Amino acid sequence: MNVHAIDTHKAVTDLETAGMSRQTAEAVVGIFDTVTNAATADLATKGELANLATKAELADLATKVENLSGRVENLSSKVENLSSRMENVENNMVTKADLAEVKVDIIKWNIGLVLAVAALMIATVKLI
């Protein structure tokens, strides 16, 4: 968007009135218009400038980012703590194989106990 507005016809006419030939005046105005367009091509418009943040808004944003950073660090610490606790839980968990082994041990003890009680009963009957 061209920010400047030059009346090229008027400029050529003014240069002719000042004594320049029409051809030279048109060349000078053309060069001036080209240079002006190139120089102003990257300038911001009022609408674009209205969308820029103020120093106060940037300071507020920096404060919010700093607060968010602190909250992220706190959350990260909590996640590490939770991860450590989960690791402890996993280390203390019992697997199905562990339960099956305990079940076999209980059955062995029950059979042994039943046999011991039976032997005591037989011995008691013989004594009577």
JOVEN-V393665 format. One line per field, one symbol per residue. ss: DSSP state (H for helix, E for strand, L for the rest). psi: psi as a letter, one per 20 degrees, with the letter a starting at -180 (. if undefined). burial: 1 if it has 24 or more other ideal C-beta (glycine too) atoms within 12 Angstrom, else 0. A space follows every 50 residues. Layout:
BEGIN
ss: ???
psi: ???
burial: ???
END
This chain:
BEGIN
ss: LLLLLLLHHHHHHHHHHLLLLHHHHHHHHHHHHHHHHHHHLLLLLHHHHH LLLLHHHHHHHHHHHHHHHHHHHHHHHHHHHHHHHHHHHHHHLLLHHHHH HHHHHHHHHHHHHHHHHHHHHHHHHHHL
psi: pphqopnhgggggghghijqqgggghgghgggggggghhjhjqqrhghhh iqqrhghhggggggggghgghgggggghggghgghhggghhjqprhgggh gggggggggggggggggghhgghghhh.
burial: 00000000001100100000000010001000000000000000000000 00000000000000000000000000000000000000000000000000 0000000000000000000000000000
END
